[in-house]
Amino acid sequence: MEKRGNEHASPWTPSERELERRQIRRALTKRKIVIASLSSLIVISLLATVVVTSPGFQVVRQTFFDFHYGQVVIKTVSRGILVNLLLTIVASILIGFIALVLALLRTTKSAALVPFRFLATVYVDIFRGVPLLLVILLVGFGVPALRLTGMTNSVLVLGTIAVVLTYSAYVAEVIRSGILSIHPSQRAAARSLGLSQAQTMRHVVLPQAIRRVIPPLLNDFVSLLKDTGLVSILGVTDAVRAAQIHASRTFNYTPYVVAALLFLIITIPLTRYTDKALHRTYSAQNAQGEA
């Protein structure tokens, strides 16, 4: 009887009140879209009018936005951006390993590792406090001056080392914050199951901590890609250096704009992906809290 009743039960239909609410919500959404579009159009039009009608617009257009000269230099600048990408990938691998070691040393409670924890703290304090540009100069010109046996004089390698030294300190703090955000009950539960301190960190704490800090790590990756342009001060022919060479020859700064656009083509999708990852993280945390 129950099965027969379910078969003949009519499907749920929204009430007139619910239909009215949906219609109101759709009308409000359309109204917001229209207002947002109009306000954006007005603001963009005003900004464009101010720029186009400015006295020096023609000079700026010829000096910074020369389309034909941009076509000439884009190949060279594109080869330079590949150097930035290569440097970013290599540096990211090294940074991830060093930062993880630093974070583990800074969060360990082992008495035998106290000296290493102190050294890790000093390392992080120093390289977070010194600007990256100064680190690049000190490493790029200071290390070759030591004349150490077997030490390379490649400006690309030295620039990568400087970037790794600085960003390892920042990423280590991000990972450490993720480790410290794990509730102590997680460790206690793992230890009660017979896991050692190292097993608890590896199988319980670190997986959760890394998932929590993925959005800020992606932000650091985007910043790393942009900051690789600073190694051009050592003579590395990256996108910035390539643009500088062309601009110094013609006193036309369109190559800088081309380099900026190439960086934007790479960084904007990464930034949007970071926003989506952050949204998913917050949504998952809110869902767990509601459960």
C-alpha positions, 0 to 999 in steps of 0.5 A, spaced: 500 500 500 505 504 501 509 503 495 502 504 491 501 511 494 508 513 493 507 511 485 501 515 485 503 521 489 504 528 485 510 531 485 512 537 489 510 544 486 512 551 488 506 555 491 504 561 488 508 565 494 514 561 492 513 563 485 512 570 487 519 570 491 523 567 485 520 572 480 522 578 485 529 575 486 530 575 478 528 582 478 533 584 483 538 580 480 537 583 473 536 590 476 543 589 480 546 587 473 544 593 469 546 598 475 553 595 475 554 595 468 552 602 467 556 604 473 562 601 470 561 604 463 560 611 466 567 610 470 571 607 464 568 612 460 570 618 464 577 615 465 578 614 458 576 621 457 581 624 462 587 620 459 585 621 451 584 629 453 590 630 457 595 634 454 601 629 453 597 623 451 600 623 444 607 623 446 605 617 451 601 613 446 607 614 441 612 612 447 609 607 451 604 604 446 607 603 439 604 597 436 609 596 430 615 597 435 611 592 440 611 587 434 618 588 433 620 586 440 615 581 442 619 575 440 625 577 444 621 579 450 617 572 449 624 569 450 626 573 456 619 571 459 621 563 458 627 565 463 623 568 468 618 561 468 624 557 468 627 560 474 620 560 477 619 553 476 626 551 479 626 556 485 619 553 487 622 546 487 628 548 492 623 553 496 618 548 497 623 543 500 627 548 504 621 552 507 618 545 509 625 543 513 625 550 516 617 550 518 618 543 521 624 545 525 621 552 528 615 547 530 619 542 533 619 541 541 625 536 541 630 538 546 636 535 541 633 540 535 633 546 539 640 549 536 637 548 529 630 551 531 634 557 533 638 557 527 632 556 523 629 562 527 635 567 525 634 565 518 627 567 517 628 573 521 634 575 517 631 574 510 624 576 511 627 583 514 632 584 508 629 586 501 630 581 496 633 586 491 639 587 496 639 580 497 640 579 490 646 584 490 649 581 495 649 574 493 650 576 485 656 580 487 659 578 494 659 570 492 664 571 486 668 576 490 669 570 495 673 566 489 670 559 492 673 553 489 667 550 485 663 556 486 659 558 479 659 565 477 653 564 473 648 570 474 642 566 473 644 561 478 646 566 483 640 570 482 636 564 483 640 562 489 638 569 492 631 568 490 630 562 494 634 564 500 628 570 501 622 566 499 624 560 503 623 564 509 616 567 507 614 560 505 616 557 511 612 562 515 606 560 511 607 552 512 608 554 519 602 557 520 598 551 517 601 546 522 600 551 528 592 551 525 591 544 526 588 543 533 592 539 538 587 534 539 589 531 532 596 530 535 593 527 541 588 522 537 594 520 532 599 518 538 593 514 542 593 510 536 600 508 536 603 513 531 610 516 533 611 524 533 614 523 526 608 519 523 603 524 526 606 529 523 607 526 516 600 522 516 596 527 520 598 534 521 602 536 514 596 533 509 591 538 513 596 543 514 598 543 506 591 543 504 589 549 508 595 554 506 594 552 498 591 559 497 597 563 500 602 559 497 599 560 490 599 567 492 607 567 493 608 563 487 605 569 483 609 574 487 615 569 485 614 569 478 614 577 478 620 578 483 624 574 478 624 580 474 629 583 479 635 578 477 635 582 471 639 587 475 645 582 475 645 582 467 640 576 466 637 576 460 629 575 462 623 579 460 625 585 464 632 585 461 630 584 454 625 590 454 631 594 457 635 593 452 630 595 446 628 601 450 635 603 451 636 603 444 630 607 441 628 611 448 621 608 446 618 604 452 613 600 449 618 594 450 616 595 458 609 595 456 610 588 452 613 585 458 608 587 463 602 584 458 606 578 458 607 577 465 599 579 466 597 573 461 601 568 466 599 571 473 592 573 471 589 566 470 594 564 476 590 569 481 583 567 478 585 560 480 588 562 487 581 566 488 577 559 486 582 555 491 581 560 496 573 560 495 573 552 495 577 552 502 572 557 505 566 553 503 569 546 505 570 549 512 563 553 513 560 546 510 564 542 516 562 548 521 555 547 519 555 539 519 
